[in-house]
Amino acid sequence: MNRILYCLAFGLLLSGCNNTRVENTKELSNEIKASKIVRVTNTQLIYTVDEWGKKISKLAQKSLEEALAKNPEKAAELCKNPSGIPIIGALEKKYGVKISLLGPDDTKNAQLDKKEIELLEAYLYSAKSNASSLSDNVQPINDTTVVYNVPADLQICKICLADKTPSFALWRLLFDKKEILRKVDVKTLKD
């Protein structure tokens, strides 16, 4: 009789266990990792944005060129909203970044920060004066965001801006510092 009660109690104990703990372990470990306090200097943060920005802008550039080659009739839509391209959307999700393509008309864009407009005007001035070496730039905008800018290739400029003079477009990658800290591997940061 005792043996039957022990077996019944053991069976009830086993049936009460489920596998949800195993399923939640990965999510829980990611959340714990994200909530850990890490010390990242401003220099390390800028270096990380610069490194990620170079990678992301190259992939975005290539993805937009391929999308424009496949669907030239959708050029205006793709240039205005590159996030609609699946690879660029995936990059935004993976790195916690907002990717957009700016042109000369965006110097009057009220949604851009004053620093970004000044930077865009400087890039535009350089493009008008035919400066051959326009380079990338990392700029802290405020306490929570950092922007990475890099001029787009001439091919994209011509397609997206319909041969406006000067033919100039700028990739804008807007990073949230909180997302950078969440996604960066602190062990790989350089001092």
N, C-alpha and C positions, 0 to 999 in steps of 0.2 A: 504494500500500500504506500509506504514512504517513497519507494523507488518510483512509483507512478506519479506521486505529487512532485518529486524532484524533477522528473522528466517534463512534466507539464509546466512547472515554473520555469525551467530552463528554456523550453520551447516558447513560452510567452516572452521571456527576456530577449531571445533572439529575434522574434517577430517584431519587437518594439524598435529594433535597430534598423536604420535605413542608410542609404548611400548618399544622402544629401551632404554630409560632411565632406566626403571625397570630392563632390562636385564643387563645393564652395571653397575648397582649399586654395585653388589658384587665385580666385577673386580676392579672397581674404589676404593672401600673401602679397598681392599687388597693392591692396589698400594699406596694408601695414607698411610696405616699402614706401608708398607715396606719403604717408604721414610722418615718416622719420624726419628728424631735424637734420639738415645738412648745411654745411658751411661752404658757400660758393662765393668767391670774390667777384667783384664787378668785371675784372679782367677776364676771369674764367668764363663768365656769362657771355661777354662780348665775343670771346674766342669761339665758344660753342655756337653762338648765333652765326658767326662768320663761316664756320665749318659747315653747319647744317644748311645755311643759305646757299653756299656754293653747290652743294649736292642737289638741293631741292630745285634751285633755279635751272640747273642743267636738265634735270628730269622734266620739269615743267616746260622748258623750251622745246625739248624733243617731243613731248606729248602734244603740245599745241601745234607744232609743225606737222606731225602725223595726222592730227585731227583735221587741220586745214587742208591737207592734201586729199584726204578721203572725202571731206564735205566742204568744198569751196563755196557752195551756196549758203552755208551757215557761218561764214567768216565773221560777220558783225556780231552775231550772238556768242560765238566761241571766244572772240577777243574781249567782249564786254564782261563775260562771265566764264573765265577759264575753269572755275570750280566744277562746272558741269561735265568736264572731261573726267572719266572715271579714275585715271591715274593721278590727276591733280587733286581730285576729291579724296583719294586714299592718302596722299601725302599730307593734306590738311589734317586729316584725322590722326594719322600716325604721329606727326610732329606738333600738333596743336597750334597750327599756323593758319593765317588767312592769306591766300595768294590772290593777287590781282595784277592787272596790267594797266599802267597809267600812260597817258599821252599828254600832248601839249595843252589840251583843253582842261585837264585836271588841275591846272594852276588856279582855277577858279572854283574848285570843288570844296564846298563848305564842310564836307564830312572828313576831310583830311586835317590833321593837326597843322598848326602854323609852321612848326619846324619842317614837316614833310613838304609843305608848299614851297618853303624857301629852298629846300634841297632839290625839289623838282625844277624850280626856276634856275638853279645853278646848273643842273644837268642840261636843261634846255638851252641856256646861254652857251654852254660848251658845245652842244650839238650845232647851234647856229654858227658858231665861229669855227666849225670844222675841226674841233680838237679830236685828234685821232685816238687818243687813249682815254676813253671814259671807263672808269673802273667801278667796282662795287663799293658799297658803303654800309656800315652798321651804325645806327644812330639810336640812342635811348630817347624815347619820346616823353615818357613820364615814369613814375615809380613802378608801373605795372606792365609797360609794353616797350618793346624794342623793334625797330624796323630795319630790315635788310633790303637794300635796293641794288639792282644791277641792270644796266641797259640791255634791252632785248636785241636779238640779232636783226640785221638789216632786212632779212626776208620777212620776218614777222612784222616789222615796222611798216613795210610797204603794203602788206596784205591788210593789216588791221587798221592802218591810218589812211588807206586809199590814196597813197602818194601825196600826202600833205607835206608841205615844206616847213620846217625841216622834218625829215622822216626819222622820228624819234619815239621810242616807247621804252618804258621802264618797268621792270618787274618789281613788285612791292610785296614783300613777305613780312607780315605783321605777326610778331611773336608775343605771346603772353608769358611773362617771367614765371608765373606759377606753373604753367604747363612745361616750360623748359626744365625747371627744377624737378618736376614730377617724372619727366622722361629721360633726363640725363643720367648716365652712369657715373657717379661721383668718383669711382676708382680710376676712370680713364681721363679725368680732367688733368690738364697740365698746370703746374704752378706758375 
